[in-house]
Amino acid sequence: MSDMSFEVREAGGFTVVVGPAEIDISNSGQFRTALLRAQALNPAVVVDLSGTEFCDSSGLSVLVRALRRAQAEGGEVRLVVCTTAVLRILAVTGIGTIFGLFSSLDEALAKPPPELTSAS
C-alpha cells in the first residue's frame, strides 16, 4: 500500500489538486480525501490531470461526487486533461460533458471562478 499524497494548492482563485499518473481503486480514497480537503478551502476547484495516463471508474466516481459537492455550494470543478487515454474514458462514459475541460492549467485558471453567494 503506497502512501501517496496529492498536491493541493491555491492558484488564480481556485484550489488546484494535481492528479498522479494513474488513478484507480488503490489510490481513489486518497484522491477523494485530497478533493475534500481542497473543497473545504474553496468550492472552486481545478483538478490537474495533465500528467494522468489512466483513470478507472473509482476515480471517475470521485470526480463526479466532487462536482456535485461543488455545485451544491455554488462552486465548480474544472478538469485539465491532455492525455488521449483520459480524454477517451471521459468521452466514452459521457462524464466529460458535465465538466469544464481544459487542455492546460493556464487555460483552466484564465476565467475567474464563479462568485459565491453567502447566506451571512
N, C-alpha and C positions, 0 to 999 in steps of 0.2 A: 504494500500500500504506500503510494507516494504522498509526500506532504507538499502538495502543490499550492502555491499562493497565487492569486490573480491580482495583478496590479490594478489599483483603484486610485484615481487622481482627479483633480479638478482641472478643467480647461474650457474656456470660452462660454462660461455659464452652465456647463454640463458637468456631470460626473462621468468619467471615462473608465470603462472596465476593459482591460486588454485580455483577449482570449488566448489560450495556448494553441499549439499545433494541432491537437486533437481534443475534442470534447465528446466524451462517451460516458457510459454508466460508471466507470471508475473514478471520474472527477466531476460529474454533473452536480453532485451535492456541494462540492466546493465552489463550483460556478454559481450555483444558486445562492450560497452564502455571500459571495462577492457582490452579486447583484442586489441582494437585500441590503448589504452594507452601503452600497452606492445609492440606492433609493432612499435610505434613511437620511442621507446627506442632501439629496436633491432628486425630485421625481423626474427630472430631465436627464436621461442617461444616453450615452453613446457607447455601444459595445463594439470595440475594435477587433474584428475577426480577420483583419488583413493578413495575418500570419497563420490562420487556421485552415488546415487542409481537410479536416474531417469533422463532421458533427452528426451524431446519431439522434434517434428520436428522443432520448432523455435530455440531450442538450436543447433540442427544439422545444420541448415541453417547458424547460426552464425559461427560455426566451419568451414564449407566449405568456407564461404566467407573469413575468416581469412587465410585459407590455400591458396586461390587464391591470396590474397594480398601478402602473404609471398613469394610465388613462383614468382610473378611479380618483386619482389625486390631481388631475388636470395636467399631467406631465406627458412625456413620450419616451419611446425607446427608438433610437436610430441605430442602424447596423452598418458598419463599414465592412464590406465583403468584396474581395477581389480575386479569390481563388475559384477556379472553374468548378471544383467538386462541391464547395459550399453553395455557390450560386445555383448549381444544378439541383441540390437537395431542397433548397428554398423554392425553386420553381416547380419541381415535381410535386411537392407537398402542398403548394399554394400558399405556404406561410410567408413567402417573400412579398406577397401582395398586401399584407397587413402592416408591414414595417416600412419606414423610410429607409431605403437602401442607398448607400453612397460608396463610391469607389476609392475614397481616401478620407483620412481623418480630417484633413483641412476642409474638404468639401462638406463633411458632416457638421463641422463646427461653424461653417460660414454663416448659416442662418441662425439667428438667436433662438433660444428655447421659448416655448410659449409662456406668456405671462400667467403666473399662478394667481388664482383668486384666493384670498384669505377670508375666512369667516370671522376673524378677530376684529 
